[in-house]
């Protein structure tokens, strides 16, 4: 496989200025680096507020980073002119968590699916045929093109959002919690649809979710974020080792009583993005902290399994002692 996306030391701060005192700086994403291979599904998981959605918008250049770089197909996205960036957006698209808010309620489904072509200035000779093709691609009847978004179910609206993202034949899609607002049965249908589309259209996905079990099932690799940073990168078959990742896994309800375990709860809250704590950001919520955790922030270190990295003093010390 060849590399399609490279994220290098990406950070984003939001500054709130005040007249009479020092400005407040909120760090949403801090020093994030990873690569995505063509045809791969990379999951990004973490609690609300960990920086997942901000990271997605930075990758798609919907907002500019404070520092760091994003390379798409080997070229720095920051080097693109406005015209080049608009053309580039035909190659990467985003599917949002709330499909209703991403579609103009005044548009019929037909108009919503044709809007990307108008924005990009792409001429279509057979508009009705393309609309029918897109609807069929996501498993919807072409007759639905005459309806408005409010006349569609949640699952149908999400399929419309996916069809709209596919309109310009992208190669990379960022999926920002595309199943979060759907029933479990509909979630399974959307996941199966996304998997089929990836194989049929040779797509690459960045799949963002707060559901670690779903991400582990669907994705080739899982990036675990905490307080704006990556704390673990998990290949599909590797067992989670960071205490935060294990707590996320243990907090997921298991419907099969034969494999059901005691559900644990994450106590406390993640540190505020306004105040960077000294040492490990997970220190206050971790039951395995070492002395190093109080003074040194851990960095990602290689684990025995290929592609498995973790930022944890306790885990790193355990691996070193075994080695």
C-alpha positions as CSV (number, residue, x, y, z in Angstrom):
1,X,0.0,0.0,0.0
2,X,1.0,3.6,-0.6
3,X,0.7,6.5,1.8
4,X,-2.2,8.8,1.1
5,X,-2.1,11.1,4.2
6,X,0.6,12.1,6.6
7,X,-0.1,14.2,9.7
8,X,3.0,15.6,11.3
9,X,3.1,17.3,14.7
10,X,-0.3,18.9,14.3
11,X,-1.5,21.3,17.0
12,X,-4.4,23.7,17.4
13,X,-4.9,26.3,20.1
14,X,-7.8,28.7,20.5
15,X,-7.0,32.1,22.0
16,X,-9.5,34.2,23.9
17,X,-8.2,37.7,24.4
18,X,-9.1,39.9,27.3
19,X,-8.7,43.7,27.8
20,X,-7.4,43.7,31.3
21,X,-5.6,40.3,31.8
22,X,-3.6,37.8,29.9
23,X,-5.3,35.9,27.1
24,X,-6.6,32.4,27.7
25,X,-5.2,29.7,25.5
26,X,-7.2,26.5,25.0
27,X,-5.2,23.6,23.4
28,X,-7.6,21.2,21.5
29,X,-5.0,19.2,19.6
30,X,-1.4,18.9,20.6
31,X,1.5,17.4,18.6
32,X,-0.5,14.7,16.8
33,X,1.4,12.6,14.2
34,X,0.3,9.6,12.1
35,X,0.1,8.2,8.6
36,X,-2.7,6.7,6.6
37,X,-2.2,4.1,3.8
38,X,-4.3,4.0,0.7
39,X,-7.3,1.7,1.2
40,X,-6.9,1.6,5.0
41,X,-9.5,2.3,7.7
42,X,-8.0,4.3,10.6
43,X,-10.1,4.8,13.7
44,X,-9.9,7.7,16.0
45,X,-11.5,7.2,19.4
46,X,-11.7,9.0,22.8
47,X,-14.1,10.7,25.1
48,X,-16.0,13.8,24.2
49,X,-13.7,16.8,24.2
50,X,-10.5,14.8,23.5
51,X,-9.9,16.6,20.1
52,X,-11.3,14.1,17.6
53,X,-13.5,16.4,15.7
54,X,-11.0,19.3,15.8
55,X,-8.4,16.9,14.3
56,X,-10.8,16.0,11.5
57,X,-11.3,19.6,10.6
58,X,-7.6,20.3,10.6
59,X,-7.0,17.3,8.3
60,X,-9.6,18.6,5.8
61,X,-8.3,22.2,6.2
62,X,-11.7,23.4,7.4
63,X,-9.6,25.2,10.0
64,X,-5.9,26.1,10.0
65,X,-3.5,24.4,12.4
66,X,-1.5,26.5,14.9
67,X,1.5,24.4,14.0
68,X,2.3,21.2,12.2
69,X,1.6,19.9,8.7
70,X,-0.9,17.7,6.8
71,X,0.4,16.1,3.6
72,X,-2.1,14.6,1.1
73,X,-0.6,12.4,-1.6
74,X,2.8,13.8,-0.7
75,X,2.0,17.5,-0.9
76,X,1.6,19.9,2.0
77,X,-2.0,21.0,2.1
78,X,-0.9,24.4,3.4
79,X,0.9,25.1,0.2
80,X,-2.3,24.9,-1.9
81,X,-3.8,28.1,-3.2
82,X,-7.5,28.7,-2.6
83,X,-8.3,27.4,-6.1
84,X,-6.1,24.4,-5.7
85,X,-7.6,23.7,-2.3
86,X,-11.1,23.8,-3.7
87,X,-10.1,21.3,-6.4
88,X,-8.4,19.2,-3.8
89,X,-11.6,18.9,-1.8
90,X,-13.0,16.8,-4.6
91,X,-10.6,14.1,-3.4
92,X,-11.4,14.2,0.3
93,X,-14.8,14.6,1.9
94,X,-16.4,14.5,5.3
95,X,-19.5,12.7,6.6
96,X,-20.9,14.5,9.7
97,X,-22.5,13.1,12.9
98,X,-25.8,14.9,12.3
99,X,-26.8,14.4,8.7
100,X,-29.8,16.7,9.0
101,X,-27.7,19.7,9.9
102,X,-25.3,19.1,7.0
103,X,-28.1,19.2,4.4
104,X,-30.1,22.4,3.6
105,X,-33.7,21.6,4.8
106,X,-35.0,23.8,1.9
107,X,-33.4,21.5,-0.7
108,X,-35.0,18.3,-2.0
109,X,-32.7,15.3,-1.9
110,X,-32.0,15.8,-5.6
111,X,-30.8,19.3,-5.1
112,X,-28.7,18.3,-2.1
113,X,-26.9,15.6,-4.2
114,X,-26.3,18.0,-7.0
115,X,-24.9,20.9,-4.8
116,X,-21.3,19.6,-4.7
117,X,-21.1,19.8,-8.5
118,X,-22.4,23.4,-8.4
119,X,-19.9,24.4,-5.7
120,X,-17.0,22.8,-7.6
121,X,-18.1,24.1,-11.0
122,X,-18.4,20.6,-12.4
123,X,-20.7,20.4,-15.4
124,X,-23.1,17.4,-15.5
125,X,-24.8,16.3,-18.8
126,X,-27.1,13.7,-17.2
127,X,-28.0,15.1,-13.8
128,X,-31.0,12.8,-13.1
129,X,-28.9,9.8,-14.0
130,X,-26.2,10.8,-11.6
131,X,-28.7,11.4,-8.7
132,X,-30.2,8.0,-9.3
133,X,-26.8,6.4,-9.4
134,X,-25.8,8.0,-6.1
135,X,-29.0,6.9,-4.4
136,X,-28.7,3.4,-5.7
137,X,-25.0,3.3,-4.5
138,X,-26.1,3.8,-0.9
139,X,-29.1,1.5,-1.1
140,X,-31.9,4.0,-1.6
141,X,-34.7,4.1,-4.1
142,X,-34.2,6.8,-6.8
143,X,-37.8,8.0,-6.3
144,X,-36.7,9.5,-2.9
145,X,-34.9,12.2,-4.8
146,X,-38.2,14.2,-4.8
147,X,-38.4,14.2,-1.0
148,X,-37.2,16.8,1.6
149,X,-34.8,15.8,4.4
150,X,-37.5,16.0,7.1
151,X,-39.4,13.3,5.2
152,X,-36.5,10.8,5.6
153,X,-35.6,8.6,8.6
154,X,-32.4,9.0,10.5
155,X,-30.7,6.1,8.6
156,X,-31.9,7.4,5.3
157,X,-30.6,10.9,6.0
158,X,-27.2,9.4,6.9
159,X,-27.2,7.5,3.6
160,X,-27.9,10.7,1.8
161,X,-25.0,12.4,3.6
162,X,-22.7,9.5,2.5
163,X,-24.1,9.7,-1.1
164,X,-23.4,13.5,-1.1
165,X,-19.8,12.9,0.1
166,X,-19.4,10.4,-2.8
167,X,-20.7,12.7,-5.5
168,X,-17.3,13.9,-6.6
169,X,-15.5,10.5,-6.4
170,X,-13.2,11.2,-3.4
171,X,-10.3,8.9,-2.4
172,X,-10.3,9.8,1.3
173,X,-13.4,10.2,3.5
174,X,-13.4,11.4,7.1
175,X,-16.4,10.0,9.0
176,X,-17.1,12.0,12.1
177,X,-19.2,9.7,14.3
178,X,-21.5,8.7,11.4
179,X,-23.5,6.2,13.5
180,X,-23.7,8.0,16.9
181,X,-27.3,9.2,16.5
182,X,-28.7,5.9,15.0
183,X,-30.3,2.8,16.5
184,X,-28.1,-0.3,16.9
185,X,-29.7,-2.1,14.0
186,X,-29.3,0.9,11.7
187,X,-25.7,1.4,12.8
188,X,-24.9,-2.2,11.6
189,X,-26.5,-1.4,8.2
190,X,-24.4,1.8,7.8
191,X,-21.2,0.0,8.8
192,X,-21.9,-2.7,6.3
193,X,-22.7,-0.1,3.6
194,X,-19.4,1.8,4.4
195,X,-17.4,-1.4,4.2
196,X,-19.0,-2.3,0.8
197,X,-18.4,1.2,-0.6
198,X,-14.7,1.1,0.5
199,X,-14.1,-2.2,-1.3
200,X,-16.1,-1.2,-4.5
201,X,-14.7,2.3,-4.8
202,X,-11.2,1.8,-3.4
203,X,-11.8,4.4,-0.6
204,X,-9.7,5.3,2.4
205,X,-11.5,6.1,5.7
206,X,-10.7,8.0,8.9
207,X,-13.4,6.8,11.2
208,X,-14.0,8.9,14.3
209,X,-16.1,7.6,17.2
210,X,-16.4,7.4,21.0
211,X,-17.3,3.7,20.7
212,X,-14.0,1.7,21.0
213,X,-15.6,-1.7,20.4
214,X,-17.1,-0.5,17.1
215,X,-13.8,1.1,16.0
216,X,-11.9,-2.0,16.9
217,X,-14.3,-4.1,14.9
218,X,-14.4,-1.9,11.8
219,X,-10.9,-0.4,11.6
220,X,-7.5,-1.7,10.6
221,X,-5.8,0.5,13.2
222,X,-7.1,2.5,16.2
223,X,-5.7,5.8,17.4
224,X,-6.7,6.6,21.0
225,X,-6.8,10.3,21.9
226,X,-6.8,11.7,25.4
227,X,-6.6,15.5,26.3
228,X,-5.7,16.4,22.7
229,X,-2.8,13.9,22.3
230,X,-2.4,10.3,21.0
231,X,-1.9,7.9,23.9
232,X,-2.0,4.6,22.0
233,X,-2.0,3.3,18.4
234,X,-3.5,-0.2,18.2
235,X,-3.3,-2.6,15.2
236,X,-6.4,-4.7,14.8
237,X,-5.2,-7.8,16.6
238,X,-3.2,-6.1,19.4
239,X,-4.5,-6.0,22.9
240,X,-4.9,-2.5,24.5
241,X,-2.2,-1.7,27.1
242,X,-2.7,1.9,28.1
243,X,-4.9,2.2,31.3
244,X,-7.1,4.7,29.5
245,X,-7.7,2.4,26.5
246,X,-8.5,-0.5,28.8
247,X,-10.9,1.6,30.8
248,X,-12.7,2.6,27.5
249,X,-12.9,-1.1,26.5
250,X,-14.2,-2.1,30.0
251,X,-16.8,0.6,30.0
252,X,-18.5,-0.9,26.9
253,X,-21.6,-3.1,27.6
254,X,-21.2,-6.7,26.3
255,X,-24.6,-8.2,25.3
256,X,-23.3,-11.8,25.2
257,X,-23.5,-13.1,28.8
258,X,-20.8,-15.7,28.1
259,X,-18.3,-12.9,27.6
260,X,-19.8,-10.3,29.8
261,X,-17.4,-8.6,32.3
262,X,-17.7,-6.1,35.1
263,X,-18.4,-2.7,33.6
264,X,-15.9,-0.1,34.9
265,X,-16.5,3.6,34.9
266,X,-14.0,6.3,34.2
267,X,-13.8,8.3,37.3
268,X,-13.0,12.0,37.3
269,X,-12.6,14.2,34.3
270,X,-9.9,14.8,31.6
271,X,-7.7,17.8,32.3
272,X,-8.8,21.2,30.9
273,X,-7.3,22.3,27.7
274,X,-6.6,25.7,29.4
275,X,-4.2,24.2,31.9
276,X,-1.6,21.7,30.8
277,X,-0.9,19.4,33.8
278,X,2.7,18.6,34.8
279,X,3.6,15.0,34.0
280,X,1.1,12.5,32.6
281,X,-2.3,14.0,31.7
282,X,-4.0,10.8,32.8
283,X,-2.3,10.8,36.2
284,X,-5.3,11.9,38.3
285,X,-7.5,9.0,36.9
286,X,-4.9,6.3,36.7
287,X,-4.5,3.5,39.4
288,X,-1.1,2.4,38.0
289,X,0.9,5.6,38.2
290,X,4.6,5.5,38.8
291,X,6.9,8.3,40.2
292,X,7.8,9.2,36.7
293,X,4.2,10.0,35.8
294,X,4.2,12.9,38.2
295,X,7.0,14.8,36.6
296,X,7.4,13.5,33.0
297,X,4.9,13.3,30.2
298,X,5.2,10.0,28.5
299,X,5.9,9.8,24.7
300,X,4.8,7.1,22.3
301,X,7.0,4.1,22.5
302,X,7.1,0.9,20.4
303,X,5.5,-2.2,21.8
304,X,6.4,-5.8,20.8
305,X,3.5,-6.0,18.3
306,X,4.4,-4.3,14.9
307,X,2.7,-0.9,14.6
308,X,1.6,-0.9,18.3
309,X,2.8,2.2,20.2
310,X,1.7,3.5,23.6
311,X,2.5,6.6,25.7
312,X,2.6,5.2,29.3
313,X,5.5,5.1,31.8
314,X,3.9,2.0,33.6
315,X,3.4,0.0,30.4
316,X,6.8,1.0,29.1
317,X,8.6,-0.1,32.3
318,X,6.7,-3.4,32.2
319,X,7.8,-4.1,28.6
320,X,11.4,-3.1,29.4
321,X,11.5,-5.5,32.3
322,X,10.2,-8.4,30.2
323,X,12.7,-7.6,27.5
